[in-house]
Amino acid sequence: MTLSPFKLLCGVGLLAIFSSTISKSPALPLFVSHLGGGPASVGLIASISACTGILFSFPAGILSDRIGRKRMLLFSAVVFATAPFCYLLVREIWQLALVRLYHGLATAIFVPVAMAMVSDLFQKGRGEKMGWFSTATLLGRFMAPALGGAILGFYATDQADSGNRIGFHTLYLVCGLAGLAVFFSTLFLPNLNGDLHKRSTPRPHWLEGVKELLGNQAIMLTCAVEAAILFAYGIFETFLPAHALMAGLNPYQIGLCLSSQIITIALAKPIMGRFSDRHGRPPQILFGAVAAGICIALFSIANSFVALLVLSIFLGLTISVVTSASAAHIADLSKDTAQGSAMGILGSIMDMGHSLGPLTGGILAATLGLPASFLGACAVLATVSILFFYCTDQDLP
């Protein structure tokens, strides 16, 4: 049985994000500690991949418009297939930093280019299909920490041991096998850009296309809403554990809260994407952003397991409401010859929001207390929602 290009792309996405995630969760902070690094080193190494996404997602999208999606996906697949084996050679913190920089290129290129390929494949039903692709990647993200933790735990010499060299080598070999599967699967993806470029009118200089995208108010505001959602998500995943511990929850209950959000997003995204296809995207984006702001604010006063679990599920639902419509809305607003550039802009701005969330939340928590970090996320979402409403009111009921 031959898989359709879309199903194959979803499979590649699952393997790619699984490979990327198992390399860092929960392995990365433990590996840094194994190499003798402290908390500062952990923070520095963890931030490298996010910075790579900020810097390279947009150029990757532009290049995919110029030279084709498949070529760029093959380039990212080469990184997925080779980077994991570089971890086996790491002996110093600076070497790990270089490997993380190289490995970060893979997802920085893959995610926006793959989303642009989904957009190329589907003019109608775009929101639902983007939702299914995101669900596939979320499944990879969900499975990776459990398997990574199991591998490190199996090779640990005692309960206090976070993992030894054999455990880390085994984990990165598994990561490498998944990366090799990404590479060989990518070879079978179609080259969609060729026919599109033949039908297109003469293409403008890439810089003109970039200026046009950056000057499109609707696209940039939609990117801002998505960045605000990722800002809130970054605060949630970073500070919920500490907040929950102060409320008396145990690690198992905290894990359930975090996992429930991921599962909710994975289940809801295709449904919410189909809803946006049928009922319009701007109203859904606005409603989701406002609901997410209310939900993240309520974390500041929640102090029981049931309350935190329910809020985690609802936050996951609001995130899926926004993100299932926002990427498709940006694709709808951009030209066929600039889908990659548009997804690249979205990827870079999303990474900015995701990176700034924990940083800003940390400052607020240190100065005003943990609840202030959640209220800060609410303030950001409220501000962006107001801007989105007033600047796109012609599209809203």
Summary of the structure (lengths in Angstrom):
residues: 397
radius of gyration: 20.6
end to end distance: 45.6
largest distance: 65.2
contacts: 1497
relative contact order: 0.15
helix: 85%
strand: 0%
